Amino acid sequence: MKKVYVGMSADVFHHGHVNIIKEARKHGDVIVGLLNDKAVSDHKRLPYLNWENRKKIIENIKGVTQVFEQFEWDYAPSILKYKPDFMVHGTDWLTGPLAPYRDLAIKALESYGGKLIEVEYTKDVSSTSLTLNQKILGTTPDIRKATLKRLLDAKDLTRIMEAHNPLSALILEKLVINNNGKVKQFDGFWSSSLTDSTSQGKPDIEALDINIRLNNINNIFDVTTKPLIMDADTGGKIEHFELNVRSMERLGISAVIIEDKKGLKKNSLFGNEVKQEQETKENFAKKIKAGINSRINDNFMIIARIESLILEKGIDDAIDRAKTYIDAGVDGIMIHSKKEKPDEIFEFSKIFRKNHKFIPLVSVPSTYNSVKEDELVKNGFKIVIYANQMLRAAYPAMYKVAESILKNGRSLEADKELIKIKNILELIPGTK
């Protein structure tokens, strides 16, 4: 029996996939190279089903004799390894970002006499169009909450961006760029206490009621599908933190980050310019344990933010605290710095990774903003949070437009700074 190779992601299995496999069965036993979660995420987005579940679906289709894990969109390595008599693929790769992979596949097949069979692409159906439908329908708290952990498993770096209201979140939800055949987008949102407080005209001192913040997050969730990490400052009193963890988890928040300080909260980037006191590692560990014990399941992550470098207590203190917090059961570590270069967080990571290879490390490059994402990956970081850029972009723009109208006595001159009303309306679901 001849061997027929089919490569696919099968993220959302539909009749187009059935047509491909049906055609492949005509020529022999079908083996499927199923792209793993990382490969799908690099070119599209995080698949709805993980690789194991997608595999179960495909291997139960009539005619499929083997399903193996495919690590990249380049089909040539799989062709050269399994040497199928035929490869079957849809005509959708004749043009576009997949075209180079077609050329490589043909060369690999020709090297030993294999043949390519191309099937007319099934019109009016695609995982992309089905994804748009899913965004319209929304998601559930449990699905959204679990997504962050899946992203951490699937991606080298999970990219999180600050969203201080539903409109800013919608922009991030829909923004996708193509970078050399790979899709780049923000994987989730950051609910910052700084931006939430500032947008309400309140100082960043934990003055904003937790229920106001949760209501804002709920409004964001009404119009988006991506996961969200919440900045909960110090977490407050242990008893309050326990209750708030339950509220956050019920809402569908994926993770909370709390910092190891006590007393009146001041923004960390002030460092020792203002009075800031770090909590003892023992007391902070108790808060972590209380939060962990109060959650329903571990899909909700509790991440500890270490302020030792901010308060100039050194790397050794930060490492010691990290060990204590991990022993307490924390799900991740955020190491904060107000330096203009990432040297000290890289030094921390180097020491940290010697004993903690799989605990997610979080970077917030607000001050050391010249660092590239691939540098963060190389130095052991799994999450990057852009913590306040959306708010910082919005306010200067609004000020500039308001000033122009005052100066000119009309809005004509300000129009060049403004997005068209139509674009705003099209951004919001259900308007058109």
C-alpha positions as CSV (number, residue, x, y, z in Angstrom):
1,M,0.0,0.0,0.0
2,K,1.3,3.4,-0.9
3,K,1.9,6.1,1.7
4,V,0.2,9.5,1.4
5,Y,1.3,12.4,3.6
6,V,-1.0,15.3,4.6
7,G,0.1,18.2,6.8
8,M,-2.4,20.3,8.7
9,S,-3.2,22.3,11.8
10,A,-6.8,21.1,12.1
11,D,-7.4,23.8,14.6
12,V,-11.1,24.0,13.9
13,F,-11.8,20.8,12.0
14,H,-14.2,21.4,9.0
15,H,-15.3,19.8,5.7
16,G,-12.3,21.3,3.9
17,H,-10.1,19.0,6.0
18,V,-12.4,16.1,5.2
19,N,-12.1,16.8,1.5
20,I,-8.3,16.7,1.7
21,I,-8.2,13.4,3.6
22,K,-10.9,11.9,1.4
23,E,-8.7,12.7,-1.7
24,A,-5.6,11.3,0.1
25,R,-7.4,8.0,0.8
26,K,-7.8,7.4,-2.9
27,H,-4.0,7.0,-3.2
28,G,-3.1,4.9,-0.2
29,D,-2.7,4.9,3.6
30,V,-2.9,8.4,5.0
31,I,-0.3,9.7,7.5
32,V,-1.0,13.2,9.0
33,G,1.7,15.6,10.2
34,L,-0.3,17.5,12.8
35,L,1.2,20.9,13.6
36,N,1.9,21.3,17.3
37,D,0.5,24.2,19.4
38,K,3.6,26.3,19.1
39,A,3.7,26.0,15.3
40,V,0.0,27.0,15.0
41,S,0.5,29.9,17.4
42,D,3.4,31.2,15.4
43,H,1.4,31.5,12.2
44,K,-2.2,32.0,13.4
45,R,-3.1,32.1,17.1
46,L,-3.3,29.6,20.0
47,P,-5.5,26.7,18.7
48,Y,-8.8,26.1,20.5
49,L,-7.9,22.5,21.1
50,N,-4.4,21.4,22.3
51,W,-2.4,19.0,20.2
52,E,-3.4,15.9,22.0
53,N,-7.1,16.6,21.5
54,R,-6.7,17.5,17.9
55,K,-4.7,14.2,17.4
56,K,-7.6,12.2,18.9
57,I,-10.0,13.7,16.3
58,I,-7.7,13.1,13.3
59,E,-6.6,9.6,14.2
60,N,-10.2,8.5,14.3
61,I,-11.0,9.5,10.8
62,K,-11.4,6.7,8.3
63,G,-8.2,6.1,6.3
64,V,-5.8,7.8,8.7
65,T,-3.2,5.2,9.8
66,Q,-0.8,7.5,11.7
67,V,-0.7,11.0,13.2
68,F,2.7,12.5,14.2
69,E,3.7,15.8,15.7
70,Q,4.9,18.3,13.2
71,F,7.0,21.1,14.6
72,E,7.1,23.6,11.8
73,W,5.2,24.7,8.7
74,D,8.1,23.6,6.5
75,Y,6.9,20.2,5.3
76,A,10.2,19.2,3.8
77,P,11.7,17.6,7.0
78,S,8.6,15.4,7.4
79,I,8.7,14.4,3.7
80,L,12.4,13.4,3.9
81,K,11.8,11.5,7.2
82,Y,8.7,9.5,6.1
83,K,9.3,9.5,2.3
84,P,5.6,9.3,1.3
85,D,4.7,8.3,-2.3
86,F,2.3,11.2,-2.4
87,M,1.7,14.5,-0.6
88,V,-1.8,16.0,-0.7
89,H,-2.4,19.7,-0.1
90,G,-5.0,22.3,-0.9
91,T,-4.4,25.0,-3.6
92,D,-4.4,27.7,-0.9
93,W,-0.6,27.6,-0.8
94,L,-0.1,28.6,-4.4
95,T,0.2,32.2,-3.2
96,G,0.7,34.0,0.0
97,P,2.9,33.2,3.0
98,L,2.7,29.4,2.5
99,A,4.1,29.6,-1.1
100,P,7.8,29.2,0.0
101,Y,6.9,26.0,1.9
102,R,5.3,24.6,-1.3
103,D,8.6,25.1,-3.2
104,L,10.5,23.3,-0.4
105,A,8.0,20.4,-0.4
106,I,8.3,19.9,-4.1
107,K,12.1,19.8,-3.9
108,A,11.9,17.3,-1.1
109,L,9.5,15.0,-3.0
110,E,11.5,15.2,-6.2
111,S,14.7,14.1,-4.4
112,Y,13.4,10.5,-4.2
113,G,10.5,10.4,-6.8
114,G,7.5,11.4,-4.6
115,K,4.6,13.3,-6.2
116,L,2.5,16.3,-5.1
117,I,-1.3,16.2,-5.5
118,E,-3.1,19.5,-5.1
119,V,-6.8,19.7,-4.3
120,E,-8.9,22.7,-5.1
121,Y,-9.2,24.8,-1.9
122,T,-12.7,24.5,-0.3
123,K,-14.3,27.9,-0.6
124,D,-16.4,29.6,2.0
125,V,-14.8,27.9,5.0
126,S,-11.6,28.4,6.9
127,S,-10.4,28.4,10.5
128,T,-9.9,32.1,10.1
129,S,-13.6,32.8,9.3
130,L,-14.7,30.4,12.1
131,T,-12.4,32.3,14.5
132,L,-14.2,35.5,13.6
133,N,-17.5,33.9,14.4
134,Q,-16.1,32.8,17.7
135,K,-15.1,36.3,18.6
136,I,-18.6,37.5,17.9
137,L,-20.1,34.8,20.1
138,G,-17.5,35.4,22.9
139,T,-16.1,33.0,25.3
140,T,-16.7,31.6,28.8
141,P,-14.9,32.5,32.1
142,D,-13.4,29.0,32.4
143,I,-12.1,28.9,28.8
144,R,-10.6,32.4,29.1
145,K,-9.1,31.7,32.5
146,A,-7.3,28.5,31.3
147,T,-5.9,30.1,28.1
148,L,-2.9,31.7,29.7
149,K,-1.4,28.4,30.8
150,R,-2.0,27.0,27.4
151,L,-0.2,30.0,25.9
152,L,2.8,29.5,28.3
153,D,3.0,25.9,27.1
154,A,2.7,26.7,23.4
155,K,4.8,29.9,23.0
156,D,8.3,30.9,23.7
157,L,7.0,34.3,24.9
158,T,3.5,35.4,25.8
159,R,2.9,39.0,24.9
160,I,0.6,41.0,27.2
161,M,-0.5,44.6,26.7
162,E,-2.2,47.1,29.0
163,A,-5.9,47.7,28.4
164,H,-7.5,50.3,30.7
165,N,-11.0,50.2,29.1
166,P,-13.0,48.1,26.6
167,L,-12.1,50.3,23.6
168,S,-8.3,49.9,24.2
169,A,-8.9,46.2,24.7
170,L,-10.8,45.9,21.4
171,I,-7.9,47.6,19.5
172,L,-5.6,45.0,21.0
173,E,-8.0,42.1,20.4
174,K,-8.2,42.9,16.7
175,L,-4.6,44.0,15.9
176,V,-2.8,41.4,13.9
177,I,0.3,41.9,11.8
178,N,2.1,39.6,9.4
179,N,5.8,39.4,10.0
180,N,7.6,37.3,7.4
181,G,4.8,34.8,7.2
182,K,4.3,34.6,10.9
183,V,1.4,36.3,12.7
184,K,2.2,38.7,15.5
185,Q,-0.4,39.8,18.0
186,F,-1.0,40.5,21.6
187,D,-1.8,37.3,23.5
188,G,-3.7,39.0,26.3
189,F,-4.4,42.0,28.4
190,W,-2.9,43.6,31.5
191,S,-5.2,45.3,34.0
192,S,-2.9,47.8,35.7
193,S,-3.7,49.5,38.9
194,L,-1.8,52.6,37.7
195,T,-3.8,53.0,34.5
196,D,-7.1,52.0,36.1
197,S,-6.5,54.6,38.9
198,T,-5.3,57.3,36.5
199,S,-8.1,56.9,34.1
200,Q,-10.5,57.4,37.0
201,G,-8.6,60.5,38.2
202,K,-7.3,58.7,41.3
203,P,-3.7,58.5,42.6
204,D,-1.9,55.2,42.2
205,I,-2.0,54.3,45.9
206,E,-4.6,51.4,46.0
207,A,-7.3,54.1,46.4
208,L,-9.5,52.6,43.7
209,D,-12.1,50.1,45.1
210,I,-11.5,46.5,43.9
211,N,-15.1,46.3,42.7
212,I,-14.7,49.2,40.4
213,R,-11.6,47.5,38.9
214,L,-13.4,44.2,38.5
215,N,-16.4,45.9,36.9
216,N,-14.1,47.5,34.4
217,I,-12.5,44.1,33.6
218,N,-16.0,42.6,33.2
219,N,-16.8,45.3,30.6
220,I,-13.6,44.4,28.8
221,F,-14.6,40.8,28.9
222,D,-18.0,41.6,27.4
223,V,-16.3,42.5,24.0
224,T,-13.1,40.4,23.9
225,T,-12.0,36.8,24.1
226,K,-8.3,37.0,25.2
227,P,-7.0,36.2,28.7
228,L,-6.2,38.9,31.3
229,I,-3.6,39.3,34.0
230,M,-4.6,41.6,36.9
231,D,-2.2,43.8,38.8
232,A,-3.5,43.7,42.4
233,D,-0.7,45.8,44.0
234,T,0.1,44.3,47.5
235,G,-3.0,42.1,47.5
236,G,-4.1,44.0,50.7
237,K,-4.8,42.1,53.9
238,I,-4.6,38.3,53.7
239,E,-8.3,37.9,54.5
240,H,-9.2,40.4,51.7
241,F,-6.9,38.7,49.3
242,E,-8.6,35.4,49.8
243,L,-12.0,36.8,49.0
244,N,-10.6,38.8,46.0
245,V,-9.0,35.7,44.5
246,R,-12.4,34.0,44.4
247,S,-14.0,37.1,42.8
248,M,-11.2,37.3,40.2
249,E,-11.4,33.6,39.4
250,R,-15.2,33.6,39.0
251,L,-14.9,36.5,36.6
252,G,-12.4,34.6,34.3
253,I,-9.2,36.4,35.1
254,S,-6.2,34.2,34.3
255,A,-3.7,35.4,36.8
256,V,-3.1,38.0,39.5
257,I,0.3,39.6,40.3
258,I,0.9,40.9,43.8
259,E,4.0,42.7,45.0
260,D,5.9,42.1,48.2
261,K,5.5,45.5,49.8
262,K,3.5,46.7,52.7
263,G,1.9,49.9,54.0
264,L,0.7,52.7,51.7
265,K,1.4,51.7,48.2
266,K,3.6,54.0,46.1
267,N,4.5,53.4,42.4
268,S,7.6,51.2,42.3
269,L,9.3,53.4,39.7
270,F,9.9,56.0,42.4
271,G,12.2,53.5,44.1
272,N,13.7,54.9,47.2
273,E,12.7,58.5,46.3
274,V,9.6,57.9,48.4
275,K,9.0,55.8,51.5
276,Q,8.4,52.2,50.4
277,E,8.7,49.2,52.7
278,Q,9.1,45.7,51.6
279,E,7.1,43.0,53.4
280,T,9.0,40.2,55.1
281,K,9.4,37.2,52.9
282,E,7.7,35.0,55.5
283,N,4.6,37.2,55.8
284,F,4.3,37.5,52.0
285,A,4.6,33.7,51.7
286,K,1.6,33.4,54.0
287,K,-0.4,35.7,51.7
288,I,0.6,33.6,48.7
289,K,-0.5,30.4,50.5
290,A,-3.8,31.9,51.5
291,G,-4.5,32.9,47.9
292,I,-3.6,29.5,46.6
293,N,-5.8,27.7,49.2
294,S,-8.8,29.9,48.3
295,R,-8.8,29.3,44.6
296,I,-10.9,26.7,42.9
297,N,-8.2,25.2,40.6
298,D,-4.7,26.0,39.4
299,N,-5.9,27.4,36.1
300,F,-5.9,30.7,38.0
301,M,-2.3,31.7,38.5
302,I,-0.9,33.7,41.4
303,I,2.4,35.4,40.5
304,A,4.7,37.1,43.0
305,R,6.3,40.4,42.1
306,I,9.7,40.9,43.8
307,E,10.7,44.5,44.6
308,S,14.2,43.9,45.8
309,L,15.9,45.5,42.8
310,I,13.6,48.5,42.9
311,L,14.5,49.1,46.5
312,E,18.2,48.4,45.9
313,K,18.5,45.4,48.1
314,G,20.4,43.4,45.5
315,I,20.2,40.2,43.5
316,D,20.8,37.9,46.5
317,D,17.8,39.2,48.3
318,A,15.7,38.8,45.2
319,I,16.8,35.2,44.7
320,D,16.2,34.4,48.3
321,R,12.7,35.8,48.2
322,A,12.0,34.0,44.9
323,K,12.9,30.6,46.5
324,T,10.6,31.3,49.5
325,Y,7.7,32.3,47.3
326,I,8.1,29.2,45.1
327,D,8.2,27.0,48.2
328,A,4.9,28.7,49.2
329,G,3.4,27.5,45.9
330,V,3.5,30.6,43.7
331,D,2.9,30.0,39.9
332,G,5.3,32.5,38.6
333,I,7.8,35.3,39.4
334,M,7.9,38.9,38.2
335,I,11.2,40.6,38.8
336,H,10.9,44.4,38.6
337,S,13.6,46.9,37.8
338,K,13.8,50.7,37.2
339,K,17.1,50.5,35.4
340,E,17.4,51.7,31.9
341,K,19.1,48.5,30.8
342,P,18.0,44.9,31.5
343,D,21.4,43.8,32.9
344,E,20.2,43.2,36.4
345,I,17.0,41.3,35.5
346,F,19.1,39.1,33.2
347,E,21.6,38.5,36.0
348,F,18.6,37.5,38.2
349,S,17.3,35.2,35.5
350,K,20.6,33.5,35.0
351,I,20.9,32.6,38.7
352,F,17.2,31.8,39.0
353,R,17.1,29.4,36.1
354,K,19.8,27.2,37.6
355,N,17.3,25.8,40.1
356,H,13.9,26.8,38.7
357,K,13.8,25.8,35.0
358,F,10.1,25.7,34.5
359,I,8.7,28.5,36.7
360,P,7.5,31.3,34.4
361,L,9.4,34.6,34.7
362,V,7.7,37.9,33.9
363,S,9.4,41.0,32.6
364,V,7.8,44.5,32.5
365,P,10.2,46.6,30.4
366,S,8.8,50.0,31.1
367,T,12.2,51.6,31.8
368,Y,14.5,49.2,30.0
369,N,12.4,49.6,26.9
370,S,15.2,49.1,24.4
371,V,15.2,45.3,25.1
372,K,14.0,43.1,22.3
373,E,11.5,40.3,22.9
374,D,14.0,37.7,21.5
375,E,16.5,38.9,24.1
376,L,13.9,38.2,26.9
377,V,13.3,34.7,25.6
378,K,17.1,34.0,25.3
379,N,17.4,35.1,29.0
380,G,14.7,32.8,30.3
381,F,11.6,35.0,30.4
382,K,8.2,33.6,29.4
383,I,5.9,36.6,29.8
384,V,6.4,40.2,28.7
385,I,4.0,42.9,29.9
386,Y,3.7,46.3,28.3
387,A,2.2,47.9,31.3
388,N,1.0,51.4,30.5
389,Q,1.7,52.3,26.9
390,M,-1.9,52.5,25.7
391,L,-2.9,55.0,28.4
392,R,0.3,57.0,27.8
393,A,-0.5,57.2,24.1
394,A,-4.1,58.2,24.6
395,Y,-3.7,61.1,26.9
396,P,-1.1,63.2,24.9
397,A,-3.3,62.7,21.8
398,M,-6.4,63.9,23.6
399,Y,-4.5,66.9,25.0
400,K,-3.1,67.8,21.6
401,V,-6.5,67.8,19.9
402,A,-8.2,69.7,22.7
403,E,-5.5,72.4,22.6
404,S,-5.8,72.7,18.8
405,I,-9.5,73.3,19.0
406,L,-9.0,76.0,21.6
407,K,-6.2,77.6,19.6
408,N,-8.0,77.7,16.3
409,G,-11.7,78.0,17.3
410,R,-12.7,75.1,15.2
411,S,-11.8,71.3,14.8
412,L,-10.5,71.4,11.2
413,E,-6.8,71.6,12.1
414,A,-7.3,68.7,14.6
415,D,-8.8,66.4,12.0
416,K,-5.4,65.2,10.8
417,E,-4.8,63.7,14.3
418,L,-8.1,61.9,14.4
419,I,-9.3,58.5,13.3
420,K,-12.4,58.5,11.1
421,I,-15.7,57.9,12.8
422,K,-16.4,55.0,10.5
423,N,-13.3,53.2,11.8
424,I,-14.5,53.6,15.3
425,L,-17.9,52.3,14.5
426,E,-16.5,49.3,12.6
427,L,-14.2,48.4,15.6
428,I,-17.2,47.9,17.9
429,P,-19.1,44.7,17.3
430,G,-22.8,45.1,16.4
431,T,-22.6,48.7,15.3
432,K,-22.7,48.1,11.6
